[in-house]
Amino acid sequence: MNAVWHRRHPMPRSATLAQRVRWHRAHAKHCGCRPIPPPLVALVNAAERRVRDEKVEHPLRRFLTGGDRRSIAQSAKVRTLIDRDPALIKELAKLSTDSDWLVQQRALDLLEKIAQAHTDWVEPYKRVFIGPLADSDKWEIRLQVVRALPLFRWTPAQRKRVKDILRANVEYPQKFVRAWALDGLAALSESDARLAPVVEQQLQEFERSGSPALIARARKIRERLPSAASRRT
């Protein structure tokens, strides 16, 4: 028994699984007076298998994990990989259903940004933007959804869903979401005159809101839609 090592490296109180694993691995290397408990060995092996399987099934995921909601993790690395091999878009789209909402958000953010430059790359996976994520309780996810919707061609049934999503998000509490939802509605109104009264009403509400961000967005939209401005004047 390596008594010196034990004195210098006591097991932390209320140790987490990760701490226990690290302690036992170091113990096996420097002392080894007793084996790693079998239940812990089983947990470690299962965790390592999940990590290996995850890397094989979702090779991009490891670049989109970690950090907090203000972080984009290694999104730039993923973008570089996809620019080199657009077939990886399929793997990115799968991550929009990941169990970690931050991974979902980062995947959607990348899909939207890539669609700005290469809409055809993302077109086969556009349905992720009109699925359950459109009703997310996370405003960051809703923001990516409303920004992406005007970029694609939609069937009549899908277009109805798109309009419903945008109209709902024009009333969303978060201002960025509201601003981009109206921007999307305005874009659709250029080919759907029935939306023009809805857009005009919301533009006026933005202008009366007292919010610099919403007022600025309304101004940009009016610059793009001269017909709406002329109706108002």
N, C-alpha and C positions, 0 to 999 in steps of 0.2 A: 504494500500500500504506500502511495506517495503522500505522506502526511503533510508535507510542505505545500504541495499543490492544493490539497483539500482546504488547508487553512486560508490560502490566498484566493481560492475560488469557491466560496460557498454557493450552494444553490439559492437563487433569489427567493424571497418569500412570495407566496402566491404567484409562482412563476407561470408565465404563459406557455403555451405549447412550443412556440418558437424558442423561448428561453430554455426550456427543458431540453429541446433537441440540441441546441448549441452547447449546453452544459455537458450533456452525455457524450456528444461527439468529442469535445475537448478532453473529457474524462477518459474516454477509451484511448485517446492518443497519449496522454501524459500519465495515466495511472492504470486504469483497467482492473481495479480490484474487484469489480463486479460488472456483469454484462448490462447492456441497456435493457430496461424492462420490456418484455415481449409486447405488451399493449402499445407502448410508445413506438416500438419498431414497426408495428403494423400501421400506425397512424402516419409515421414518417414515410413509409413505402407508398402508402395510398396517396399522400400529398405529392410526392415526387412523380408518381405515375400521372396524376392529374396535370401537373405542369408539363410533363413530356407530351402528353396527349394534346394539350391545349396548343402547344407550339406547332404540332403537326397539323391539327385541324384549323387553327387560326394563326397563321404565321405572322400576321401583322399586329396581333393583340398586344404583345409585350411592349410595343412602342407607344401604345395609347393608354397605358395604365399608370397609376400613381398620381401624386399631386392633389390639388384641390380644384374647385370649380373655376378658379381663375387661371389654371394651368392648361396648356395644350399638349403636355407631355412631349413626345417626340413626333408630333404630327408632321413636321417638316421632313423627317426621315421617311415616313410613309408616303408622302407626296412624291419624293424623289424616286422611291421604289416603283410607284405606280406609273410615273412618267416614263420610266424605263420599260415597264411591263404592264400595259393597261389591262391585261387579263386579271391582275390582282384586284381590280374593282369588285369582282365577285366576292372575294374574301372580305373586302371592306364593307360591302353591303350586308354581309352576314353579321358583322359586329354591331349593326344597328339594333339587333335584338339581344345584345349581351346582357348578362345579369347586372353588370356594373353600369349605372346610368351615365357616369362620366365617360366610359368607353363608348356608349351609345352616342352621346353628344359629340364627342370628337370625331366619330365615324361620320355622323351626319354633316358636321362642319366641313370635313374633307370632301364628302360627296357633293355638297353644294358648291364649294370652291372649284372643284374639278369640273362640275357641270357648267360653270361660268365660261370655262375655256374649251371644254370638250363635251358638250351636251350629249353627243351620240355615245360616248363612253358610259355615261350614267343612265341613259334612257332605258335600258333593259331592267333597271332596278329602281325606277322612279316610284314604284308603288310603296316603297318604305315611307315616303313622305305623306301618303294619304291613309296610312294604317293607324294603329293604336297610338303611335308616337305623336300624332297630331293633337291628341287629347292629354298629353303628358302634364304632370303637375310641376314640371321643371321648365321655367321660362326659357332657359338656354336652349332646350330642345325645341320648344315651339318657335323660337326665333329662327333656327335653321330650317324648320319646315316652311314657314311663311316666306322666307327668302328664296327657297328653292322652287316653290310651286309654279311661278310664272315662267320658268325656264323650259318647261317640257310641253310636248303635245299630249293632249288628253282626249280620251273618248268622251262622248256626251255624258255618259253615266259618271265617269271619273271627273269630268269638268264640274258637274253638279257638286260632287264631294269637295273639290278644290274651292269652289265659291263659298260653300258652307263653312269650310275651315277658315278662310280669310275673313268672312263676315263675323264669325264668332271671335276671332282674335283682334279685330278692330276694337272690341270692347274689353280686351284683356287688361288687367291692371298695370302690367309692366310696359313702360312707354316705348322701349325699343320694339317689342313685339307688336304693339298697336301701330307704330309708324310703318314698319315693314309690311304688316298685313294690309294697310291701306294702299301702300305702294303697289302691292301685288294686285289688289282689286282694280286700281287705276290702270295697270298694265292690261288686265283682262278686259276692261271696259273699252279699250281701243278697238276690240273686235266683237264686243257685245254691248250694244247701246243700252240694253236694259239695266246695266249696272251703273250707267252714268248718274242717275238721280241718287243712288246710294253713295257713290263716291263724292258727289257734290255736298250731300248732307254731312258726311264725315269730314270733308275738308273744312266746312264752316265750323264744325265742332272743334276741330284741331285749332283753328285760328282764334277761337274764343277761349281756348283752354288756359291761356296764360303760361303754358309750358314752352320755353324756347325751342326745345327739341321737336315738339309736335308742330309748332308754328313753322320751323325751318323745313320740316318734311313736307308740310302742306304747300309751302312756296315752291319747293322743287317739283312736286307733282303738278302744280298749276303751270309751271314753265313747260312741262312736258305735254300738258293737255290744254292747249290754247282755247279749245272749244268750251271747256269748263269755265275758264276765266271770262270768256266773252259772255257766257250766259249769266254769270254773276254780276257783270257790270251792265 
